[in-house]
């Protein structure tokens, strides 16, 4: 009966065959299931390959899905550990760990992420030093033109910003931030 078929499908069955079995139908259904399994294995292999590539680059790759209630971080590559001091699992579990590292206005930063222009901001890099990061976001739109995700790459550019390209002198903002950070640490150590 159809209730047995429905129950079997709800419990995980992929298909069903009614008796008497026609040989051509049986072969077609078996071939269909084999094709589904091959496709699933190819997808798993492709995802594993992407993760290996993403985790082998120094830059941090991410995907944020723009849900109605709030943006949701769905993927972040393993190099986030070098940039933030947190594992990908820790960041996915609590994305505020990254937002708390941004030293610039978070609202201003987020508003600029919807543009394909690189966003440069100051962060606490590896959780203990002030540095500069470049975020190259790519807005993803659905067929109706609605923003559905932002995918991008975050790169630590602190060394690139260490020297002014025109004068060859140390970047004064970075130098000032570094001095202030060391002074604050010294004051904290002395007081505490």
Secondary structure, 3 states (H helix, E strand, C coil): CHHHHHHHHHCCCCCCCCCCCCHHHHHHHHHHHHHHHHHHHHHHHHHHHHHHHHHHCCCEEEEEEECCCCEEEEEECCCHHHHHCCCHHHHHHCCHHHHCCECCCHHHHHHHCCCCCCEEEEEEECCCEEEEEEEEEEEEECCCCCEEEEEEEEEECHHHHCECCCCCCECHHHHHHHHHHHHHHHHHHHHC
